[in-house]
């Protein structure tokens, strides 16, 4: 599992990332049954208790593109979706399901900036 901070993103534009899940050793890359990327509220605010999922993307819903040959996946949160996020730090989690078992690939945070678009 990786932990850390992702680069900041604006709440006025689309946010996309391509993430590798290739093992660091020479072992073959797994083929995920499911991939989920979620952005959660870091602290409680009206309408969203702490830890509540604000945005999510799923492979099974066709919202994530998996490139099994490259052992990577790409997700995109649209500008419209990003507008739902308040400025500030948000929790991010990425989970792969391998042979029916969830594996936490990443847990960390992302700083959402209040984008300015006239």
Helices and strands as residue ranges (DSSP letters): E 2-10, E 15-20, E 34-40, E 53-58, E 64-67, E 72-77, H 79-82, E 88-98, E 101-113
